[in-house]
Amino acid sequence: MNLGLGLLIGSLTGWLAFSLLRLNVEHGLRTSLFIGLIGGGIGMQFAQMSSSAPGANDQLNVFGVVIAAATAGACLIIANMVASRRGRRG
């Protein structure tokens, strides 16, 4: 459940970055959703590995949600920086 939640949070972060912050506009919404999805999954896995308290897999992991959103945002910012470095952003 936590991995699915991380993927959902990552996709939501990708949508928000595309809609509100106008990141990765030249690549489109699908790309932003995909980058956010991957970042959210990586962030949730990292949060589960670094968590000191062993929790049940069906409990909500607030630390994991925060880390998943932060990692997804970082991945989106990095992708935007790479695109602007290549001259694709005006």
PyMOL Python script that loads the backbone (N, CA, C, O; Angstrom):
from pymol import cmd

cmd.read_pdbstr("""\
ATOM      1  N   MET A   1       0.812  -1.188   0.000  1.00  0.00           N
ATOM      2  CA  MET A   1       0.000   0.000   0.000  1.00  0.00           C
ATOM      3  C   MET A   1       0.862   1.261   0.000  1.00  0.00           C
ATOM      4  O   MET A   1       0.524   2.245  -0.659  1.00  0.00           O
ATOM      5  N   ASN A   2       1.956   1.235   0.726  1.00  0.00           N
ATOM      6  CA  ASN A   2       2.805   2.420   0.810  1.00  0.00           C
ATOM      7  C   ASN A   2       3.431   2.759  -0.532  1.00  0.00           C
ATOM      8  O   ASN A   2       3.546   3.935  -0.876  1.00  0.00           O
ATOM      9  N   LEU A   3       3.837   1.753  -1.298  1.00  0.00           N
ATOM     10  CA  LEU A   3       4.418   2.034  -2.604  1.00  0.00           C
ATOM     11  C   LEU A   3       3.364   2.640  -3.528  1.00  0.00           C
ATOM     12  O   LEU A   3       3.651   3.592  -4.254  1.00  0.00           O
ATOM     13  N   GLY A   4       2.169   2.106  -3.505  1.00  0.00           N
ATOM     14  CA  GLY A   4       1.080   2.671  -4.308  1.00  0.00           C
ATOM     15  C   GLY A   4       0.767   4.098  -3.914  1.00  0.00           C
ATOM     16  O   GLY A   4       0.499   4.942  -4.769  1.00  0.00           O
ATOM     17  N   LEU A   5       0.801   4.369  -2.615  1.00  0.00           N
ATOM     18  CA  LEU A   5       0.570   5.723  -2.131  1.00  0.00           C
ATOM     19  C   LEU A   5       1.700   6.650  -2.586  1.00  0.00           C
ATOM     20  O   LEU A   5       1.450   7.799  -2.950  1.00  0.00           O
ATOM     21  N   GLY A   6       2.931   6.158  -2.566  1.00  0.00           N
ATOM     22  CA  GLY A   6       4.061   6.957  -3.047  1.00  0.00           C
ATOM     23  C   GLY A   6       3.935   7.270  -4.524  1.00  0.00           C
ATOM     24  O   GLY A   6       4.248   8.382  -4.950  1.00  0.00           O
ATOM     25  N   LEU A   7       3.480   6.305  -5.311  1.00  0.00           N
ATOM     26  CA  LEU A   7       3.277   6.542  -6.736  1.00  0.00           C
ATOM     27  C   LEU A   7       2.169   7.560  -6.971  1.00  0.00           C
ATOM     28  O   LEU A   7       2.275   8.417  -7.849  1.00  0.00           O
ATOM     29  N   LEU A   8       1.106   7.457  -6.178  1.00  0.00           N
ATOM     30  CA  LEU A   8       0.002   8.407  -6.300  1.00  0.00           C
ATOM     31  C   LEU A   8       0.441   9.813  -5.909  1.00  0.00           C
ATOM     32  O   LEU A   8       0.112  10.779  -6.597  1.00  0.00           O
ATOM     33  N   ILE A   9       1.174   9.933  -4.820  1.00  0.00           N
ATOM     34  CA  ILE A   9       1.672  11.241  -4.377  1.00  0.00           C
ATOM     35  C   ILE A   9       2.635  11.816  -5.415  1.00  0.00           C
ATOM     36  O   ILE A   9       2.611  13.016  -5.688  1.00  0.00           O
ATOM     37  N   GLY A  10       3.477  10.965  -5.990  1.00  0.00           N
ATOM     38  CA  GLY A  10       4.397  11.433  -7.033  1.00  0.00           C
ATOM     39  C   GLY A  10       3.670  11.937  -8.260  1.00  0.00           C
ATOM     40  O   GLY A  10       4.047  12.962  -8.829  1.00  0.00           O
ATOM     41  N   SER A  11       2.630  11.227  -8.674  1.00  0.00           N
ATOM     42  CA  SER A  11       1.845  11.679  -9.825  1.00  0.00           C
ATOM     43  C   SER A  11       1.134  12.985  -9.531  1.00  0.00           C
ATOM     44  O   SER A  11       1.067  13.868 -10.386  1.00  0.00           O
ATOM     45  N   LEU A  12       0.604  13.108  -8.323  1.00  0.00           N
ATOM     46  CA  LEU A  12      -0.053  14.345  -7.924  1.00  0.00           C
ATOM     47  C   LEU A  12       0.943  15.509  -7.908  1.00  0.00           C
ATOM     48  O   LEU A  12       0.617  16.623  -8.318  1.00  0.00           O
ATOM     49  N   THR A  13       2.139  15.239  -7.436  1.00  0.00           N
ATOM     50  CA  THR A  13       3.180  16.270  -7.435  1.00  0.00           C
ATOM     51  C   THR A  13       3.547  16.660  -8.870  1.00  0.00           C
ATOM     52  O   THR A  13       3.757  17.838  -9.160  1.00  0.00           O
ATOM     53  N   GLY A  14       3.624  15.688  -9.751  1.00  0.00           N
ATOM     54  CA  GLY A  14       3.906  15.973 -11.156  1.00  0.00           C
ATOM     55  C   GLY A  14       2.817  16.819 -11.795  1.00  0.00           C
ATOM     56  O   GLY A  14       3.109  17.731 -12.569  1.00  0.00           O
ATOM     57  N   TRP A  15       1.565  16.521 -11.475  1.00  0.00           N
ATOM     58  CA  TRP A  15       0.457  17.297 -12.016  1.00  0.00           C
ATOM     59  C   TRP A  15       0.489  18.728 -11.478  1.00  0.00           C
ATOM     60  O   TRP A  15       0.289  19.682 -12.230  1.00  0.00           O
ATOM     61  N   LEU A  16       0.741  18.875 -10.172  1.00  0.00           N
ATOM     62  CA  LEU A  16       0.816  20.210  -9.581  1.00  0.00           C
ATOM     63  C   LEU A  16       1.976  21.012 -10.154  1.00  0.00           C
ATOM     64  O   LEU A  16       1.839  22.208 -10.412  1.00  0.00           O
ATOM     65  N   ALA A  17       3.115  20.359 -10.353  1.00  0.00           N
ATOM     66  CA  ALA A  17       4.274  21.048 -10.921  1.00  0.00           C
ATOM     67  C   ALA A  17       3.985  21.498 -12.347  1.00  0.00           C
ATOM     68  O   ALA A  17       4.416  22.575 -12.759  1.00  0.00           O
ATOM     69  N   PHE A  18       3.265  20.686 -13.093  1.00  0.00           N
ATOM     70  CA  PHE A  18       2.927  21.037 -14.467  1.00  0.00           C
ATOM     71  C   PHE A  18       1.880  22.148 -14.497  1.00  0.00           C
ATOM     72  O   PHE A  18       2.006  23.098 -15.270  1.00  0.00           O
ATOM     73  N   SER A  19       0.856  22.035 -13.667  1.00  0.00           N
ATOM     74  CA  SER A  19      -0.257  22.978 -13.715  1.00  0.00           C
ATOM     75  C   SER A  19       0.059  24.314 -13.059  1.00  0.00           C
ATOM     76  O   SER A  19      -0.187  25.369 -13.644  1.00  0.00           O
ATOM     77  N   LEU A  20       0.599  24.276 -11.856  1.00  0.00           N
ATOM     78  CA  LEU A  20       0.793  25.510 -11.102  1.00  0.00           C
ATOM     79  C   LEU A  20       2.154  26.149 -11.316  1.00  0.00           C
ATOM     80  O   LEU A  20       2.252  27.364 -11.487  1.00  0.00           O
ATOM     81  N   LEU A  21       3.202  25.339 -11.308  1.00  0.00           N
ATOM     82  CA  LEU A  21       4.554  25.872 -11.399  1.00  0.00           C
ATOM     83  C   LEU A  21       5.072  25.959 -12.827  1.00  0.00           C
ATOM     84  O   LEU A  21       6.122  26.552 -13.073  1.00  0.00           O
ATOM     85  N   ARG A  22       4.346  25.373 -13.765  1.00  0.00           N
ATOM     86  CA  ARG A  22       4.699  25.367 -15.189  1.00  0.00           C
ATOM     87  C   ARG A  22       6.065  24.744 -15.445  1.00  0.00           C
ATOM     88  O   ARG A  22       6.822  25.232 -16.284  1.00  0.00           O
ATOM     89  N   LEU A  23       6.388  23.661 -14.721  1.00  0.00           N
ATOM     90  CA  LEU A  23       7.616  22.909 -14.965  1.00  0.00           C
ATOM     91  C   LEU A  23       7.372  21.881 -16.058  1.00  0.00           C
ATOM     92  O   LEU A  23       6.293  21.291 -16.125  1.00  0.00           O
ATOM     93  N   ASN A  24       8.342  21.665 -16.897  1.00  0.00           N
ATOM     94  CA  ASN A  24       8.296  20.673 -17.975  1.00  0.00           C
ATOM     95  C   ASN A  24       7.120  20.884 -18.921  1.00  0.00           C
ATOM     96  O   ASN A  24       6.544  19.917 -19.419  1.00  0.00           O
ATOM     97  N   VAL A  25       6.764  22.128 -19.168  1.00  0.00           N
ATOM     98  CA  VAL A  25       5.626  22.426 -20.035  1.00  0.00           C
ATOM     99  C   VAL A  25       5.896  21.970 -21.459  1.00  0.00           C
ATOM    100  O   VAL A  25       4.996  21.484 -22.145  1.00  0.00           O
ATOM    101  N   GLU A  26       7.128  22.126 -21.898  1.00  0.00           N
ATOM    102  CA  GLU A  26       7.445  21.768 -23.281  1.00  0.00           C
ATOM    103  C   GLU A  26       7.404  20.254 -23.509  1.00  0.00           C
ATOM    104  O   GLU A  26       7.267  19.813 -24.650  1.00  0.00           O
ATOM    105  N   HIS A  27       7.518  19.473 -22.474  1.00  0.00           N
ATOM    106  CA  HIS A  27       7.454  18.012 -22.615  1.00  0.00           C
ATOM    107  C   HIS A  27       6.039  17.488 -22.461  1.00  0.00           C
ATOM    108  O   HIS A  27       5.721  16.428 -23.000  1.00  0.00           O
ATOM    109  N   GLY A  28       5.197  18.182 -21.757  1.00  0.00           N
ATOM    110  CA  GLY A  28       3.806  17.804 -21.631  1.00  0.00           C
ATOM    111  C   GLY A  28       3.456  17.216 -20.273  1.00  0.00           C
ATOM    112  O   GLY A  28       4.317  16.952 -19.434  1.00  0.00           O
ATOM    113  N   LEU A  29       2.162  17.024 -20.095  1.00  0.00           N
ATOM    114  CA  LEU A  29       1.629  16.537 -18.825  1.00  0.00           C
ATOM    115  C   LEU A  29       2.041  15.095 -18.568  1.00  0.00           C
ATOM    116  O   LEU A  29       2.375  14.738 -17.438  1.00  0.00           O
ATOM    117  N   ARG A  30       2.022  14.268 -19.599  1.00  0.00           N
ATOM    118  CA  ARG A  30       2.393  12.853 -19.401  1.00  0.00           C
ATOM    119  C   ARG A  30       3.811  12.703 -18.876  1.00  0.00           C
ATOM    120  O   ARG A  30       4.070  11.883 -17.995  1.00  0.00           O
ATOM    121  N   THR A  31       4.710  13.480 -19.407  1.00  0.00           N
ATOM    122  CA  THR A  31       6.098  13.408 -18.956  1.00  0.00           C
ATOM    123  C   THR A  31       6.219  13.860 -17.510  1.00  0.00           C
ATOM    124  O   THR A  31       6.941  13.245 -16.726  1.00  0.00           O
ATOM    125  N   SER A  32       5.523  14.924 -17.152  1.00  0.00           N
ATOM    126  CA  SER A  32       5.556  15.393 -15.767  1.00  0.00           C
ATOM    127  C   SER A  32       4.956  14.352 -14.827  1.00  0.00           C
ATOM    128  O   SER A  32       5.482  14.125 -13.737  1.00  0.00           O
ATOM    129  N   LEU A  33       3.865  13.721 -15.238  1.00  0.00           N
ATOM    130  CA  LEU A  33       3.266  12.675 -14.411  1.00  0.00           C
ATOM    131  C   LEU A  33       4.213  11.489 -14.258  1.00  0.00           C
ATOM    132  O   LEU A  33       4.338  10.926 -13.170  1.00  0.00           O
ATOM    133  N   PHE A  34       4.873  11.113 -15.335  1.00  0.00           N
ATOM    134  CA  PHE A  34       5.791   9.975 -15.288  1.00  0.00           C
ATOM    135  C   PHE A  34       6.997  10.264 -14.405  1.00  0.00           C
ATOM    136  O   PHE A  34       7.404   9.418 -13.608  1.00  0.00           O
ATOM    137  N   ILE A  35       7.571  11.457 -14.545  1.00  0.00           N
ATOM    138  CA  ILE A  35       8.727  11.819 -13.725  1.00  0.00           C
ATOM    139  C   ILE A  35       8.320  11.879 -12.256  1.00  0.00           C
ATOM    140  O   ILE A  35       9.060  11.412 -11.389  1.00  0.00           O
ATOM    141  N   GLY A  36       7.164  12.442 -11.973  1.00  0.00           N
ATOM    142  CA  GLY A  36       6.663  12.482 -10.604  1.00  0.00           C
ATOM    143  C   GLY A  36       6.379  11.097 -10.056  1.00  0.00           C
ATOM    144  O   GLY A  36       6.651  10.822  -8.887  1.00  0.00           O
ATOM    145  N   LEU A  37       5.833  10.223 -10.890  1.00  0.00           N
ATOM    146  CA  LEU A  37       5.541   8.846 -10.489  1.00  0.00           C
ATOM    147  C   LEU A  37       6.823   8.109 -10.101  1.00  0.00           C
ATOM    148  O   LEU A  37       6.873   7.450  -9.063  1.00  0.00           O
ATOM    149  N   ILE A  38       7.834   8.218 -10.918  1.00  0.00           N
ATOM    150  CA  ILE A  38       9.114   7.565 -10.627  1.00  0.00           C
ATOM    151  C   ILE A  38       9.742   8.159  -9.369  1.00  0.00           C
ATOM    152  O   ILE A  38      10.233   7.422  -8.514  1.00  0.00           O
ATOM    153  N   GLY A  39       9.728   9.478  -9.254  1.00  0.00           N
ATOM    154  CA  GLY A  39      10.292  10.133  -8.075  1.00  0.00           C
ATOM    155  C   GLY A  39       9.559   9.765  -6.798  1.00  0.00           C
ATOM    156  O   GLY A  39      10.184   9.557  -5.758  1.00  0.00           O
ATOM    157  N   GLY A  40       8.235   9.682  -6.869  1.00  0.00           N
ATOM    158  CA  GLY A  40       7.455   9.287  -5.703  1.00  0.00           C
ATOM    159  C   GLY A  40       7.725   7.854  -5.276  1.00  0.00           C
ATOM    160  O   GLY A  40       7.809   7.564  -4.082  1.00  0.00           O
ATOM    161  N   GLY A  41       7.861   6.961  -6.242  1.00  0.00           N
ATOM    162  CA  GLY A  41       8.182   5.565  -5.920  1.00  0.00           C
ATOM    163  C   GLY A  41       9.555   5.428  -5.292  1.00  0.00           C
ATOM    164  O   GLY A  41       9.733   4.690  -4.323  1.00  0.00           O
ATOM    165  N   ILE A  42      10.526   6.139  -5.848  1.00  0.00           N
ATOM    166  CA  ILE A  42      11.882   6.099  -5.291  1.00  0.00           C
ATOM    167  C   ILE A  42      11.896   6.687  -3.887  1.00  0.00           C
ATOM    168  O   ILE A  42      12.536   6.141  -2.989  1.00  0.00           O
ATOM    169  N   GLY A  43      11.193   7.799  -3.694  1.00  0.00           N
ATOM    170  CA  GLY A  43      11.144   8.436  -2.389  1.00  0.00           C
ATOM    171  C   GLY A  43      10.488   7.561  -1.336  1.00  0.00           C
ATOM    172  O   GLY A  43      10.953   7.506  -0.198  1.00  0.00           O
ATOM    173  N   MET A  44       9.409   6.874  -1.704  1.00  0.00           N
ATOM    174  CA  MET A  44       8.732   5.996  -0.746  1.00  0.00           C
ATOM    175  C   MET A  44       9.603   4.801  -0.389  1.00  0.00           C
ATOM    176  O   MET A  44       9.638   4.386   0.770  1.00  0.00           O
ATOM    177  N   GLN A  45      10.301   4.244  -1.366  1.00  0.00           N
ATOM    178  CA  GLN A  45      11.204   3.134  -1.078  1.00  0.00           C
ATOM    179  C   GLN A  45      12.349   3.591  -0.177  1.00  0.00           C
ATOM    180  O   GLN A  45      12.746   2.870   0.739  1.00  0.00           O
ATOM    181  N   PHE A  46      12.875   4.773  -0.433  1.00  0.00           N
ATOM    182  CA  PHE A  46      13.933   5.310   0.408  1.00  0.00           C
ATOM    183  C   PHE A  46      13.443   5.542   1.832  1.00  0.00           C
ATOM    184  O   PHE A  46      14.160   5.262   2.793  1.00  0.00           O
ATOM    185  N   ALA A  47      12.224   6.053   1.968  1.00  0.00           N
ATOM    186  CA  ALA A  47      11.662   6.303   3.300  1.00  0.00           C
ATOM    187  C   ALA A  47      11.443   4.993   4.055  1.00  0.00           C
ATOM    188  O   ALA A  47      11.660   4.934   5.265  1.00  0.00           O
ATOM    189  N   GLN A  48      11.018   3.955   3.358  1.00  0.00           N
ATOM    190  CA  GLN A  48      10.821   2.668   4.015  1.00  0.00           C
ATOM    191  C   GLN A  48      12.142   2.057   4.434  1.00  0.00           C
ATOM    192  O   GLN A  48      12.219   1.417   5.483  1.00  0.00           O
ATOM    193  N   MET A  49      13.187   2.240   3.636  1.00  0.00           N
ATOM    194  CA  MET A  49      14.495   1.701   3.988  1.00  0.00           C
ATOM    195  C   MET A  49      15.130   2.458   5.142  1.00  0.00           C
ATOM    196  O   MET A  49      15.839   1.870   5.958  1.00  0.00           O
ATOM    197  N   SER A  50      14.880   3.768   5.214  1.00  0.00           N
ATOM    198  CA  SER A  50      15.530   4.560   6.243  1.00  0.00           C
ATOM    199  C   SER A  50      14.719   4.674   7.524  1.00  0.00           C
ATOM    200  O   SER A  50      15.195   5.249   8.503  1.00  0.00           O
ATOM    201  N   SER A  51      13.518   4.142   7.537  1.00  0.00           N
ATOM    202  CA  SER A  51      12.675   4.222   8.730  1.00  0.00           C
ATOM    203  C   SER A  51      13.217   3.307   9.813  1.00  0.00           C
ATOM    204  O   SER A  51      13.522   2.141   9.563  1.00  0.00           O
ATOM    205  N   SER A  52      13.333   3.851  11.026  1.00  0.00           N
ATOM    206  CA  SER A  52      13.886   3.059  12.132  1.00  0.00           C
ATOM    207  C   SER A  52      12.823   2.210  12.801  1.00  0.00           C
ATOM    208  O   SER A  52      13.147   1.190  13.409  1.00  0.00           O
ATOM    209  N   ALA A  53      11.568   2.605  12.704  1.00  0.00           N
ATOM    210  CA  ALA A  53      10.492   1.845  13.343  1.00  0.00           C
ATOM    211  C   ALA A  53       9.852   0.911  12.327  1.00  0.00           C
ATOM    212  O   ALA A  53       9.343   1.366  11.303  1.00  0.00           O
ATOM    213  N   PRO A  54       9.873  -0.372  12.595  1.00  0.00           N
ATOM    214  CA  PRO A  54       9.224  -1.298  11.658  1.00  0.00           C
ATOM    215  C   PRO A  54       7.711  -1.174  11.776  1.00  0.00           C
ATOM    216  O   PRO A  54       7.143  -1.489  12.822  1.00  0.00           O
ATOM    217  N   GLY A  55       7.065  -0.728  10.731  1.00  0.00           N
ATOM    218  CA  GLY A  55       5.616  -0.567  10.735  1.00  0.00           C
ATOM    219  C   GLY A  55       4.962  -1.614   9.872  1.00  0.00           C
ATOM    220  O   GLY A  55       5.597  -2.237   9.022  1.00  0.00           O
ATOM    221  N   ALA A  56       3.687  -1.793  10.105  1.00  0.00           N
ATOM    222  CA  ALA A  56       2.928  -2.716   9.267  1.00  0.00           C
ATOM    223  C   ALA A  56       2.789  -2.123   7.877  1.00  0.00           C
ATOM    224  O   ALA A  56       2.793  -0.903   7.707  1.00  0.00           O
ATOM    225  N   ASN A  57       2.670  -2.974   6.908  1.00  0.00           N
ATOM    226  CA  ASN A  57       2.620  -2.524   5.526  1.00  0.00           C
ATOM    227  C   ASN A  57       1.298  -1.837   5.200  1.00  0.00           C
ATOM    228  O   ASN A  57       1.212  -1.123   4.201  1.00  0.00           O
ATOM    229  N   ASP A  58       0.268  -2.035   6.021  1.00  0.00           N
ATOM    230  CA  ASP A  58      -1.026  -1.443   5.725  1.00  0.00           C
ATOM    231  C   ASP A  58      -1.274  -0.139   6.474  1.00  0.00           C
ATOM    232  O   ASP A  58      -2.360   0.430   6.367  1.00  0.00           O
ATOM    233  N   GLN A  59      -0.290   0.348   7.231  1.00  0.00           N
ATOM    234  CA  GLN A  59      -0.445   1.601   7.955  1.00  0.00           C
ATOM    235  C   GLN A  59       0.061   2.760   7.106  1.00  0.00           C
ATOM    236  O   GLN A  59       0.962   2.604   6.282  1.00  0.00           O
ATOM    237  N   LEU A  60      -0.535   3.918   7.325  1.00  0.00           N
ATOM    238  CA  LEU A  60      -0.115   5.120   6.616  1.00  0.00           C
ATOM    239  C   LEU A  60       1.231   5.587   7.152  1.00  0.00           C
ATOM    240  O   LEU A  60       1.405   5.748   8.360  1.00  0.00           O
ATOM    241  N   ASN A  61       2.167   5.799   6.261  1.00  0.00           N
ATOM    242  CA  ASN A  61       3.502   6.247   6.618  1.00  0.00           C
ATOM    243  C   ASN A  61       3.630   7.712   6.214  1.00  0.00           C
ATOM    244  O   ASN A  61       3.935   8.018   5.061  1.00  0.00           O
ATOM    245  N   VAL A  62       3.394   8.622   7.171  1.00  0.00           N
ATOM    246  CA  VAL A  62       3.413  10.056   6.881  1.00  0.00           C
ATOM    247  C   VAL A  62       4.811  10.504   6.462  1.00  0.00           C
ATOM    248  O   VAL A  62       4.953  11.322   5.553  1.00  0.00           O
ATOM    249  N   PHE A  63       5.836   9.978   7.113  1.00  0.00           N
ATOM    250  CA  PHE A  63       7.215  10.284   6.743  1.00  0.00           C
ATOM    251  C   PHE A  63       7.460   9.892   5.287  1.00  0.00           C
ATOM    252  O   PHE A  63       8.106  10.630   4.543  1.00  0.00           O
ATOM    253  N   GLY A  64       6.948   8.740   4.883  1.00  0.00           N
ATOM    254  CA  GLY A  64       7.119   8.285   3.513  1.00  0.00           C
ATOM    255  C   GLY A  64       6.408   9.175   2.511  1.00  0.00           C
ATOM    256  O   GLY A  64       6.919   9.416   1.417  1.00  0.00           O
ATOM    257  N   VAL A  65       5.226   9.667   2.880  1.00  0.00           N
ATOM    258  CA  VAL A  65       4.480  10.552   1.992  1.00  0.00           C
ATOM    259  C   VAL A  65       5.244  11.857   1.772  1.00  0.00           C
ATOM    260  O   VAL A  65       5.320  12.355   0.649  1.00  0.00           O
ATOM    261  N   VAL A  66       5.804  12.404   2.837  1.00  0.00           N
ATOM    262  CA  VAL A  66       6.564  13.653   2.726  1.00  0.00           C
ATOM    263  C   VAL A  66       7.817  13.439   1.882  1.00  0.00           C
ATOM    264  O   VAL A  66       8.133  14.252   1.013  1.00  0.00           O
ATOM    265  N   ILE A  67       8.525  12.346   2.139  1.00  0.00           N
ATOM    266  CA  ILE A  67       9.734  12.061   1.371  1.00  0.00           C
ATOM    267  C   ILE A  67       9.399  11.778  -0.091  1.00  0.00           C
ATOM    268  O   ILE A  67      10.140  12.195  -0.982  1.00  0.00           O
ATOM    269  N   ALA A  68       8.299  11.078  -0.352  1.00  0.00           N
ATOM    270  CA  ALA A  68       7.899  10.795  -1.733  1.00  0.00           C
ATOM    271  C   ALA A  68       7.582  12.088  -2.477  1.00  0.00           C
ATOM    272  O   ALA A  68       7.983  12.250  -3.630  1.00  0.00           O
ATOM    273  N   ALA A  69       6.873  13.001  -1.837  1.00  0.00           N
ATOM    274  CA  ALA A  69       6.543  14.276  -2.485  1.00  0.00           C
ATOM    275  C   ALA A  69       7.802  15.104  -2.729  1.00  0.00           C
ATOM    276  O   ALA A  69       7.950  15.723  -3.782  1.00  0.00           O
ATOM    277  N   ALA A  70       8.703  15.112  -1.756  1.00  0.00           N
ATOM    278  CA  ALA A  70       9.942  15.882  -1.910  1.00  0.00           C
ATOM    279  C   ALA A  70      10.829  15.297  -3.008  1.00  0.00           C
ATOM    280  O   ALA A  70      11.423  16.040  -3.789  1.00  0.00           O
ATOM    281  N   THR A  71      10.918  13.990  -3.066  1.00  0.00           N
ATOM    282  CA  THR A  71      11.736  13.349  -4.101  1.00  0.00           C
ATOM    283  C   THR A  71      11.133  13.559  -5.483  1.00  0.00           C
ATOM    284  O   THR A  71      11.859  13.809  -6.446  1.00  0.00           O
ATOM    285  N   ALA A  72       9.811  13.461  -5.589  1.00  0.00           N
ATOM    286  CA  ALA A  72       9.155  13.709  -6.872  1.00  0.00           C
ATOM    287  C   ALA A  72       9.386  15.146  -7.317  1.00  0.00           C
ATOM    288  O   ALA A  72       9.668  15.398  -8.489  1.00  0.00           O
ATOM    289  N   GLY A  73       9.269  16.085  -6.391  1.00  0.00           N
ATOM    290  CA  GLY A  73       9.539  17.491  -6.728  1.00  0.00           C
ATOM    291  C   GLY A  73      10.970  17.710  -7.157  1.00  0.00           C
ATOM    292  O   GLY A  73      11.231  18.456  -8.100  1.00  0.00           O
ATOM    293  N   ALA A  74      11.899  17.068  -6.475  1.00  0.00           N
ATOM    294  CA  ALA A  74      13.312  17.205  -6.845  1.00  0.00           C
ATOM    295  C   ALA A  74      13.565  16.631  -8.238  1.00  0.00           C
ATOM    296  O   ALA A  74      14.302  17.222  -9.027  1.00  0.00           O
ATOM    297  N   CYS A  75      12.962  15.492  -8.541  1.00  0.00           N
ATOM    298  CA  CYS A  75      13.129  14.899  -9.875  1.00  0.00           C
ATOM    299  C   CYS A  75      12.548  15.805 -10.954  1.00  0.00           C
ATOM    300  O   CYS A  75      13.127  15.932 -12.033  1.00  0.00           O
ATOM    301  N   LEU A  76      11.411  16.434 -10.672  1.00  0.00           N
ATOM    302  CA  LEU A  76      10.811  17.345 -11.641  1.00  0.00           C
ATOM    303  C   LEU A  76      11.674  18.594 -11.844  1.00  0.00           C
ATOM    304  O   LEU A  76      11.814  19.077 -12.967  1.00  0.00           O
ATOM    305  N   ILE A  77      12.237  19.102 -10.782  1.00  0.00           N
ATOM    306  CA  ILE A  77      13.110  20.276 -10.906  1.00  0.00           C
ATOM    307  C   ILE A  77      14.374  19.928 -11.684  1.00  0.00           C
ATOM    308  O   ILE A  77      14.824  20.715 -12.517  1.00  0.00           O
ATOM    309  N   ILE A  78      14.944  18.767 -11.421  1.00  0.00           N
ATOM    310  CA  ILE A  78      16.143  18.334 -12.147  1.00  0.00           C
ATOM    311  C   ILE A  78      15.835  18.150 -13.626  1.00  0.00           C
ATOM    312  O   ILE A  78      16.624  18.556 -14.480  1.00  0.00           O
ATOM    313  N   ALA A  79      14.684  17.538 -13.939  1.00  0.00           N
ATOM    314  CA  ALA A  79      14.307  17.359 -15.341  1.00  0.00           C
ATOM    315  C   ALA A  79      14.104  18.701 -16.032  1.00  0.00           C
ATOM    316  O   ALA A  79      14.461  18.859 -17.199  1.00  0.00           O
ATOM    317  N   ASN A  80      13.534  19.662 -15.321  1.00  0.00           N
ATOM    318  CA  ASN A  80      13.350  20.990 -15.885  1.00  0.00           C
ATOM    319  C   ASN A  80      14.694  21.682 -16.113  1.00  0.00           C
ATOM    320  O   ASN A  80      14.877  22.370 -17.118  1.00  0.00           O
ATOM    321  N   MET A  81      15.631  21.502 -15.184  1.00  0.00           N
ATOM    322  CA  MET A  81      16.958  22.098 -15.337  1.00  0.00           C
ATOM    323  C   MET A  81      17.706  21.480 -16.508  1.00  0.00           C
ATOM    324  O   MET A  81      18.398  22.185 -17.243  1.00  0.00           O
ATOM    325  N   VAL A  82      17.575  20.175 -16.688  1.00  0.00           N
ATOM    326  CA  VAL A  82      18.228  19.507 -17.819  1.00  0.00           C
ATOM    327  C   VAL A  82      17.633  20.012 -19.131  1.00  0.00           C
ATOM    328  O   VAL A  82      18.363  20.264 -20.089  1.00  0.00           O
ATOM    329  N   ALA A  83      16.315  20.158 -19.174  1.00  0.00           N
ATOM    330  CA  ALA A  83      15.675  20.646 -20.397  1.00  0.00           C
ATOM    331  C   ALA A  83      16.086  22.073 -20.706  1.00  0.00           C
ATOM    332  O   ALA A  83      16.304  22.412 -21.869  1.00  0.00           O
ATOM    333  N   SER A  84      16.196  22.915 -19.693  1.00  0.00           N
ATOM    334  CA  SER A  84      16.585  24.298 -19.943  1.00  0.00           C
ATOM    335  C   SER A  84      18.073  24.383 -20.303  1.00  0.00           C
ATOM    336  O   SER A  84      18.483  25.283 -21.036  1.00  0.00           O
ATOM    337  N   ARG A  85      18.856  23.472 -19.803  1.00  0.00           N
ATOM    338  CA  ARG A  85      20.286  23.444 -20.129  1.00  0.00           C
ATOM    339  C   ARG A  85      20.487  23.087 -21.590  1.00  0.00           C
ATOM    340  O   ARG A  85      21.418  23.569 -22.235  1.00  0.00           O
ATOM    341  N   ARG A  86      19.611  22.242 -22.108  1.00  0.00           N
ATOM    342  CA  ARG A  86      19.697  21.853 -23.513  1.00  0.00           C
ATOM    343  C   ARG A  86      19.092  22.885 -24.443  1.00  0.00           C
ATOM    344  O   ARG A  86      19.132  22.721 -25.663  1.00  0.00           O
ATOM    345  N   GLY A  87      18.532  23.947 -23.882  1.00  0.00           N
ATOM    346  CA  GLY A  87      17.988  25.014 -24.700  1.00  0.00           C
ATOM    347  C   GLY A  87      16.571  24.803 -25.154  1.00  0.00           C
ATOM    348  O   GLY A  87      16.127  25.460 -26.096  1.00  0.00           O
ATOM    349  N   ARG A  88      15.837  23.902 -24.513  1.00  0.00           N
ATOM    350  CA  ARG A  88      14.472  23.648 -24.927  1.00  0.00           C
ATOM    351  C   ARG A  88      13.480  24.582 -24.270  1.00  0.00           C
ATOM    352  O   ARG A  88      12.310  24.606 -24.652  1.00  0.00           O
ATOM    353  N   ARG A  89      13.911  25.336 -23.311  1.00  0.00           N
ATOM    354  CA  ARG A  89      12.997  26.225 -22.616  1.00  0.00           C
ATOM    355  C   ARG A  89      13.344  27.665 -22.961  1.00  0.00           C
ATOM    356  O   ARG A  89      14.515  28.043 -22.974  1.00  0.00           O
ATOM    357  N   GLY A  90      12.329  28.461 -23.239  1.00  0.00           N
ATOM    358  CA  GLY A  90      12.549  29.823 -23.682  1.00  0.00           C
ATOM    359  C   GLY A  90      12.681  30.781 -22.638  1.00  0.00           C
ATOM    360  O   GLY A  90      12.871  31.966 -22.909  1.00  0.00           O
TER     361      GLY A  90
END
""", "prot")
cmd.dss("prot")
cmd.show_as("cartoon", "prot")
cmd.util.cbc("prot")
cmd.orient("prot")
